[in-house]
Amino acid sequence: MAKNSSQPKMKHELSLLDGTMLVSGSMIGSGIFIVSADITRNVGSAGWLIAIWIITGFMTLTAALSYGELSGMFPKAGGQYVYLKEAYNKLIAFLYGWSFFAVIQTGTIAAVGVAFSKFTAYLIPAFSEDNILFHIGFLKISAAQLMSIFIIVLLTYINTKGVKSGKIIQTTFTLTKLLSLFGLIIFGFIALKPEIWHANWSNAWDIHNLKADNTTVGLTLATAMGAIAASMVGSIFSSDAWNSVTFIAGEMKNPKRDVALSLGLGTLIVTIIYVSANVAYTGVLSMHDIATADKDRVAVAASHIIFGNLGTYIIAVMIMISTFGCNNGLILSGARVYYTMAKDGLFFKQTGELNKAGVPEFGLWIQAVVASILCLSGRYGDLLDMISFVVVIFYVLTIFGIYILRKKHPNAERPYKALGYPILPAIYIIMGLIFCVLLIIYKPQFTWPGFIIVLIGVPIYYISQRNVKKKDEALTDS
């Protein structure tokens, strides 16, 4: 017993404010400043641009409010992994944890790191992705990729020093970027140009592809559905990581109440900001200017109109703060999933151990290694496509798990119940499945690799279980 009592334990240091800032901060990274360019190229009109963000916001809020029930039932580290294990079995939970490690969390960390470098390069061109430093085989290593890796390693090191260090960074940086975004939105509406607003909204629901030369390509019903799905890759990525607070429930002061409240408050704040920011974009930039913004930096283009030359540098700094804080939240929360998996015998044993500061240090570092490799692997858009497909599949499975758990454990304690059950969760499931099917049809070159990564986890699971069984038999024999 003396040995067990001396083992490091997770520290309950996170408040409702910390949880809400973790949700908001992990969601607001780079997407809102960049992906509206690609959305506009796909759908071509102001109405559909805003509709994409509203649809995504509705899905995110619905999912977050549904997860509130699960977080109240299982207020411990691991979040979605735990919910899937309780609703289904260890195999489904492992496939999520494996995908989380291989592409969902690590890919998001890499994509946000690359975005940080993009905006650093706006201030310091030497860090541009066009500045190729050397080659490793067929890989071209740019200054932007090395900067991305540096940020990931730095934030990982900070988070190995304890959850308190991570939460200070998270709360400070999130409050800063929330204020900067509100400022961008308010001044955007003040600087609104009536002629641009009228031009953008006079034919707001004419869906079409918008080309760089300002020509348009009309869409049939089928291709329009594909364009909407392709557009939502960016908006879903921008709204992802809202569930990060569920991973660190074991470190919340009052997890049964505060995890659910953090989910609801955080996603609502971000949804309002995202929709408002895009409305502001359409008031100062033509649809062509949004679609052709230099390196997709829509927020920088809008800031140039709103604030003049100085404003573009200010917003670039604000976006660097945003992506830095976002990656801190992703890195902080991600390792808690591997920690819980290791406790179940489904991940490297060392990831189930805490350091003196009470955090899973080994899990943090192996997450950093994989994210760094993904930084070297390629482009921002490729990572978005792989992540969005895989993550929505597991969101659908998890939300369907609410129905399963209501049957399996009807009398379980539920401090909070899913809002609108059974209708709203069902709507999310239907919308999520439609999104995934359309993505398979219209973007198979990136969605299939993500699906294959999930399936690779099946043999890994059975091999790991066989090894565990052998060890148990050996212990029994001895």
C-alpha positions, 0 to 999 in steps of 0.5 A: 500500500505504501508503494501505491500511495507514493505514486504520482496522481493527476491534480484536480486544478482545472476550473469551469473557466479553464475548461471553457477556455480549453474548449474554445482555445482548442477549437480556434486555431488557424481554420477561421483565418484560412479555410473560408478561401477554399469554402468560397472556391467550392460554393462561390456565394456569400449565402452558402459560405455562411450556411456552411459555417451555420451547418457546422456550428449546429452539428458541433453544438449538437454533438457537444450537448450530447457529449455532456451526458456522457461526460457526466456519466464517466467523469474521468481522463480519456473522454471519448475513448472511455465513452466508446469502451462503455457503449461498445467494447474495447476494440472500438475504443482502441480503434478510436485511440489508435486513430486519435494517435495516428491521425486525429490529434497528431494530424490536427497538431501538425496542421495547426503547427503548419498554420502557425508557420504560415503566419510567422512567414507573413512577418518573417519571410525566411520562415515561408513554406517556399523556403526549402532548406534541404531534401531528405529523399523525396521530401522537401524540408522547408523552414515552415516545417521546421518552425512547426516542429519547434513549436510542437516540441516547445509546447510539449516540454512546457506541458511535461512540467504539469497541468498548471503550466499548460492551463496558464498558457491556455487561458491567457492565449485563449482570452487574447485571441477571443478579444482579437477576434471580437475586435476584428468582427466589430471593426469589420462591421464598422468598415463595411463597404455597402457596394461590396456587401450588396454585390456579395449578397444580391445573388447569395444562393447561387452555388457554383465553383469560383475560379481564380480568374473570376469565372464560375462553373455551374453545379448540378444537384449531385456536384453541389452536394459534393461541393458542400461536403468538400467545403465542410472539410475546412469548417469541421476541422476549424470546429474540431477539438471541442471535445478536448475537455473530456480528455482531461476530466480527471483533472477538473475540480468538479468534472460531473458539472463543469465538463458538460458546461465547458462543452456547451459554453465553449462551443457556443462562443466559438460558433457565434465568433465563426459565423460573425467573422465570416459575415464580416469578411463578406462586408469588406471583401468580394467573393473573388477576393476571399477565394483568391486571398494570398496563401488563403490568408483571408483574415489578413486580407480583410484586416488590410481593408479594415485597418490598413497596412499596419492591421495586417501585421497586427492580425498576423501576430494575433493569429500566431497567438491563436494557433500557439494557444490552440496547439497548447490545448491539443497537446495538453489534452491528447496525452490523457487518452493514451494514458487511459488506454495504457491503463487498459493494457491497450497502449505502451505501458510507459504512457500509463505512468505519470511523472512527478508533476502528475502528467503522462510525460511519455505520452506527451513526447510520443505524440510530439514525435508523430505530429512532427513526422506529419508536419514533414509529410505534406500540405495543410489541405491533405491533413484536413481531408484525412482528419475530418473524415475519420473524426466525424465517423467516431463522433457519429459512433460516440453519439449513437452510444448514448442510445446504447447506454440508455438501454444498457444502463437505464438507471445510471447517474446522469447529472446532465442529459443530452439536449433534445434527446432522441431527436437532436442526436439523431439529426447529428448522426444522419448529417455526419453519415451524409458528410462521410459518404459524400466525402468518400465519393468526391474526395476519395484520394484522401478519405480512404487513407484515413479509413485505412489507418483506422483498419490497420488498428484491428490487427494491432489490437488483436496482437496486443491482446494476444501478448497481454493474454500470454503475460497473464498466463505466464504470471498464472503459471509462475 
